[in-house]
Structures are given as structure tokens and as C-alpha cells.
């Protein structure tokens, strides 16, 4: 199993982006994602049950290559069970990828900025 701030939305994607084997291949081909690299470099930042932390530069380099809206179209319920989508948004945003408020990523909707 692969884990995906959106990539992964992050992941990334975010990342954000962390996806299961079959879907990961599709996203890697269609969305510019290096799935293996994202898992290795970014999974720790988007896993459920861990503290929210800023990602490494190595993770960000991979996140910057991902087409976030494309990756979001491939986020499944299985992916959402493995990753914390709030962390995915954090990672992707931290890495300098715009994450539009209200954007859907799987069943998750990016919340508006609170303030």
C-alpha cells in the first residue's frame, strides 16, 4: 500500500499524495507523480495518528511535480482511510503548491481559511 499535503492532496499530494498499487500506477502516469518517491519521502507527514509536521525538502521536491487536481480525481475511500487529508493539504501548501479552498479531493473538500 502506498500513502499519498494532497501527494498528498499532497498528498500529495500529496502529495499527497499516497495511493494504493493499481491506482498509484495510473496517477503516476497521468499526474506526474513519482509514487515510490512520495511514499518514501512523504508518507510520514500524512499518516493518520501522527502529529502534523512540516515536510522535508525532499518531499517537497516530489510534491512540486504532482498535478494536484489530477491526483485528487484518483483519491479513493481506501486512500482516505490511510491518510489524514488535512495533513495532505498542509504538506502540499507548505511545499508551495496552491490548494484551492473548496476543491474536492476524493470525498474530502478543502476547507476555507479560518480566521
Buried (B, 14 or more C-beta within 10 A) or exposed (E): EBBBBBBBBBBBBBBBBBBBEEBBBBBBEEBBBBBEBBBBBBBBBBBEEEEEEEBBEEBBBBBBBBBBBBBBBBBBEEBBEBBBBBBBBBBBBBBEBEBEEEBEBBEBEBEEEEE
